[in-house]
Amino acid sequence: MNSSDLTIAIVGATGAVGRIALDLLADRNHPADKVVAMASARSAGKQIRYADTEITVIEATPESFENVDVAFISATSEVSKQLAPEAVKRGTLVIDDGSTFRMEDSVPLVVPEVNGADVEWHEGIISIPNCTTTPLVMVLDALRSISPITAVTVSTYQSVTGTGAAADAELMAQSRAVLDTKDVEIAEYPHQIAFNVLPQVDDFLANGYTKEEEKMLNESRKILHEPALRLSSTCVRVPVQVSHSESVAVEFQDSVSAEEARNALNSADGVLLVDEPSNSVYPMPLKAAGTDEVQVGRVREDIAHDTGLNLWLSCDNLRKGAALNALQILDEVLKRDRLKPSKVAAVI
Ligand SMILES: NC(=O)c1ccc[n+]([C@@H]2O[C@H](COP(=O)([O-])OP(=O)(O)OC[C@H]3O[C@@H](n4cnc5c(N)ncnc54)[C@H](OP(=O)(O)O)[C@@H]3O)[C@@H](O)[C@H]2O)c1
């Protein structure tokens, strides 16, 4: 089956991820009359750009999924919790961008380049990972082909669109206010984000880590099928509009040369080696924004750990970190002829 034959709903079509999902569908020449743009009641009736035309946004309700083959839900946890089971009941495959279902045993959590085969056992809902987890597992999957990974330490540099369209607008407004020496208004984060760096992404847990850091650990374990993977992260919000970056330190069972690592990364699907330090060529959020690959560079042997390796990556959080990964999951489902679940979902 061809995806162009399917009626596809984008729930959250007015949001940061939803808009990119629409652009990606339009790039694939998906017919406008087979796209249903959904959002909250606030947006119902709005016209939204799709390819060279405009489509009307409708309110997402249980009934709006009648005759929808596939729904990409990029809204809020509450929306996913309420509407995904309703869509599944109506025979719609749900590919959900939020965290609601990611760790459910009955829900595959998929990055096609890493664990595409997991779509086989979906029961109506497939989740995409957090936008920091996706590029990380793609890199770790490539590297573990050289030697088993024993530990991973990550620091993230996350853009504001990772929080959504309102945080992007806030960064712009705060930046203007600072330059104009006006008062800064703070709504999206606990502190000003313009001209600042926040070592907090999401709420703190009792162990001193944040929920975002916990998600990176649990989701990486599930996708890589390595339930004992040791991974510690520090997630940091930076005043960048699009693309998350990560400084990654990997420890292996055996020593791994930078050359071996570069070769493995070079042959990994969806990974682009950008690594010419002598010419100041390395991944940067500005260059990664609008592109599809996980860009990796600064690959070097770790001088503090005998079997360690360090690298740096940047990846567009709205594309491979969200909308593109979701679309690629649909490609994987169609390739494997798994549009309909083999088993009817118990309502989650
Ligand atoms: N941003 C990223 O990089 C990223 C990456 C991976 C996953 N995700 C996940 O993707 C989801 C969306 O993120 P985002 O960044 O696009 O957020 P966003 O820019 O804040 O957009 C939220 C969208 O949800 C819609 N929405 C809100 N309440 C709704 C309701 N009751 N019914 C239907 N739609 C409703 C909004 O519609 P209105 O305009 O009508 O309010 C808007 O279209 C989140 O679950 C997030 O965790 C985001």
The ligand as a Tripos MOL2 file, in Angstrom:
@<TRIPOS>MOLECULE
LIG
   48    52     1     0     0
SMALL
NO_CHARGES

@<TRIPOS>ATOM
      1 N1          8.9280   19.9350   19.9730 N.am      1 LIG1
      2 C1          9.7090   18.8850   19.8360 C.2       1 LIG1
      3 O1         10.8940   18.9810   19.4860 O.2       1 LIG1
      4 C2          9.1630   17.5290   20.1070 C.ar      1 LIG1
      5 C3          9.9380   16.3970   19.8410 C.ar      1 LIG1
      6 C4          9.4310   15.1270   20.1240 C.ar      1 LIG1
      7 C5          8.1640   15.0150   20.6330 C.ar      1 LIG1
      8 N2          7.4360   16.1410   20.8740 N.ar      1 LIG1
      9 C6          6.0830   15.9890   21.4110 C.3       1 LIG1
     10 O2          5.1720   16.4600   20.4300 O.3       1 LIG1
     11 C7          4.0280   17.0140   21.0650 C.3       1 LIG1
     12 C8          3.7560   18.4060   20.5080 C.3       1 LIG1
     13 O3          4.8570   19.2430   20.7350 O.3       1 LIG1
     14 P1          4.9990   20.6740   20.0620 P.3       1 LIG1
     15 O4          6.3800   21.0930   20.3450 O.co2     1 LIG1
     16 O5          4.5260   20.6820   18.6590 O.co2     1 LIG1
     17 O6          3.9900   21.5560   20.9550 O.3       1 LIG1
     18 P2          3.2610   22.9440   20.6180 P.3       1 LIG1
     19 O7          4.0320   23.7470   19.6460 O.co2     1 LIG1
     20 O8          2.9400   23.5450   21.9390 O.co2     1 LIG1
     21 O9          1.8900   22.4940   19.8920 O.3       1 LIG1
     22 C9          0.8630   21.8490   20.6060 C.3       1 LIG1
     23 C10        -0.2510   21.4930   19.6480 C.3       1 LIG1
     24 O10        -1.2340   20.7610   20.3920 O.3       1 LIG1
     25 C11        -2.5010   21.2950   20.0950 C.3       1 LIG1
     26 N3         -3.4480   21.0850   21.2070 N.ar      1 LIG1
     27 C12        -3.3980   21.6090   22.4550 C.ar      1 LIG1
     28 N4         -4.4940   21.2340   23.1720 N.ar      1 LIG1
     29 C13        -5.2500   20.4810   22.3280 C.ar      1 LIG1
     30 C14        -6.4960   19.8320   22.4550 C.ar      1 LIG1
     31 N5         -7.1960   19.8620   23.5910 N.pl3     1 LIG1
     32 N6         -6.9580   19.1400   21.3880 N.ar      1 LIG1
     33 C15        -6.2710   19.0860   20.2220 C.ar      1 LIG1
     34 N7         -5.0720   19.6980   20.0360 N.ar      1 LIG1
     35 C16        -4.5790   20.3920   21.0810 C.ar      1 LIG1
     36 C17        -2.2500   22.7680   19.8690 C.3       1 LIG1
     37 O11        -3.3540   23.3140   19.1810 O.3       1 LIG1
     38 P3         -3.8540   24.8400   19.4200 P.3       1 LIG1
     39 O12        -2.9830   25.6730   18.5390 O.co2     1 LIG1
     40 O13        -5.2670   24.7960   18.9640 O.co2     1 LIG1
     41 O14        -3.6800   25.1370   20.8700 O.co2     1 LIG1
     42 C18        -0.9770   22.6970   19.0330 C.3       1 LIG1
     43 O15        -1.2940   22.4210   17.6930 O.3       1 LIG1
     44 C19         4.3080   16.9560   22.5660 C.3       1 LIG1
     45 O16         3.7050   15.8030   23.0780 O.3       1 LIG1
     46 C20         5.7970   16.8200   22.6410 C.3       1 LIG1
     47 O17         6.2020   16.1290   23.8050 O.3       1 LIG1
     48 C21         7.8890   17.3830   20.6260 C.ar      1 LIG1
@<TRIPOS>BOND
     1     1     2 1
     2     2     3 2
     3     2     4 1
     4     4     5 ar
     5     4    48 ar
     6     5     6 ar
     7     6     7 ar
     8     7     8 ar
     9     8     9 1
    10     8    48 ar
    11     9    10 1
    12     9    46 1
    13    10    11 1
    14    11    12 1
    15    11    44 1
    16    12    13 1
    17    13    14 1
    18    14    15 2
    19    14    16 1
    20    14    17 1
    21    17    18 1
    22    18    19 2
    23    18    20 1
    24    18    21 1
    25    21    22 1
    26    22    23 1
    27    23    24 1
    28    23    42 1
    29    24    25 1
    30    25    26 1
    31    25    36 1
    32    26    27 ar
    33    26    35 ar
    34    27    28 ar
    35    28    29 ar
    36    29    30 ar
    37    29    35 ar
    38    30    31 1
    39    30    32 ar
    40    32    33 ar
    41    33    34 ar
    42    34    35 ar
    43    36    37 1
    44    36    42 1
    45    37    38 1
    46    38    39 2
    47    38    40 1
    48    38    41 1
    49    42    43 1
    50    44    45 1
    51    44    46 1
    52    46    47 1
@<TRIPOS>SUBSTRUCTURE
     1 LIG1         1 GROUP 0 **** ****
